[in-house]
Amino acid sequence: SDVCSSDLEILARARRSVSPALRRLKGIRLESKEAGVAVHYRDASQSSIRAARALVDQALAKDRRLHLLSGKKVWEILPGPRVDKWTAIRFLLALENHADSLLVYIGDDVTDESVFSRMRGISVVVGKPKSTAAQFVVASPFEVWKFLDRIIEARESSPAPVAPRR
């Protein structure tokens, strides 16, 4: 199921309930996303991580419509029991009506595999994946920039598409 206005209300309520306490924890960083709330704990101590996880678990217990997706040093609080990054991408594409756009998706986490395996477009994984559904693999964020530069160069050097006659 796609993210809808009731899901956004659920997320806003969860964000309001956890944000003040999480922001007080050293090394914990919150990121508000269109379809979720990411709680990053890469720079946090073990005690901050435990406290943050307890707060996240409390938010999930308060509203069973929320779901947790774990990634590399991040927890993503998402609406609904079956929401993943692919659902979020579909939601964002539908918001802006990008049905005819070329989707370029770049990720470095196991949670990105749900997008790689379902999308049409260009998929790139960053790092050294054990296995991936992505079409391309680059070694580092610097390699991502080089990859994107090549796409831009190819697009700029190709002739403009001709509009069909009506």
SVG drawing of the C-alpha trace seen along z (x, -y; Angstrom):
<svg xmlns="http://www.w3.org/2000/svg" viewBox="-6 -19 42 31">
<polyline fill="none" stroke="black" stroke-width="0.4" points="0.0,0.0 1.2,-3.5 1.9,-6.2 -1.2,-8.4 -2.3,-11.4 -3.3,-9.3 0.2,-7.8 1.7,-11.3 -0.4,-12.2 0.8,-9.0 4.4,-9.9 4.0,-13.5 2.6,-12.3 5.5,-9.9 8.0,-12.5 6.5,-15.0 6.5,-12.3 10.2,-11.1 12.0,-14.2 12.5,-16.2 14.0,-13.3 16.1,-11.9 17.6,-15.3 18.9,-15.4 20.9,-12.2 24.5,-12.8 25.5,-11.4 21.9,-10.7 20.8,-12.6 17.2,-12.8 16.4,-13.1 12.8,-13.9 12.0,-12.3 8.9,-12.6 7.8,-9.1 9.5,-8.4 11.8,-9.5 15.4,-8.3 17.2,-7.9 21.0,-7.9 23.2,-6.5 26.6,-6.2 28.3,-8.7 26.5,-7.7 27.8,-5.9 26.3,-2.5 24.3,-4.2 22.8,-6.8 22.0,-4.0 20.2,-2.0 18.3,-5.1 17.4,-6.0 16.2,-2.5 14.0,-2.5 12.4,-5.7 11.9,-4.4 10.4,-1.2 8.0,-3.2 6.8,-5.2 6.3,-1.9 4.3,-0.5 2.1,-3.6 1.0,-3.2 0.9,0.3 0.6,-1.3 4.3,-2.2 7.0,0.1 10.8,0.1 13.3,0.7 16.9,1.2 19.9,0.2 23.5,-0.7 23.6,-2.6 20.1,-3.9 16.5,-3.0 13.8,-4.3 10.3,-4.7 7.8,-4.2 4.0,-4.0 2.3,-0.7 3.5,2.9 4.9,3.4 6.5,0.1 10.0,0.2 12.1,-2.2 10.5,-1.0 7.1,-2.1 8.6,-5.5 10.1,-5.9 6.7,-5.1 5.1,-7.6 7.5,-10.4 7.2,-9.7 3.4,-9.8 3.6,-13.1 5.4,-14.8 3.9,-12.8 7.3,-11.5 5.9,-8.4 7.9,-9.2 11.1,-10.1 14.3,-8.1 14.8,-6.8 18.4,-6.8 18.7,-5.2 21.9,-5.0 22.2,-3.3 24.7,-1.7 22.5,0.3 20.7,3.6 17.4,1.6 18.1,0.3 17.8,3.8 13.9,3.5 14.3,0.7 17.1,2.3 15.0,5.5 11.8,3.7 12.7,0.5 13.1,-0.3 15.9,-2.7 19.5,-2.9 20.4,-1.3 23.8,-1.7 25.1,-0.2 28.0,-1.9 30.6,0.3 31.3,4.0 28.0,5.8 28.0,9.5 25.1,9.7 22.9,7.1 20.1,6.6 21.7,3.3 22.9,3.0 26.1,1.1 28.6,1.2 30.8,-1.7 33.4,-1.6 32.9,-4.9 30.9,-8.2 33.6,-9.7 32.9,-7.0 29.2,-8.0 30.2,-11.5 32.2,-10.1 29.3,-7.9 26.8,-10.8 29.2,-12.9 29.3,-10.2 25.4,-10.1 25.2,-13.9 27.9,-13.8 26.1,-11.1 22.8,-13.0 24.3,-16.3 26.0,-14.7 23.0,-12.8 20.6,-14.6 17.4,-16.0 14.4,-13.7 12.0,-14.5 8.4,-15.1 5.9,-12.8 3.7,-14.4 0.0,-14.7"/>
</svg>
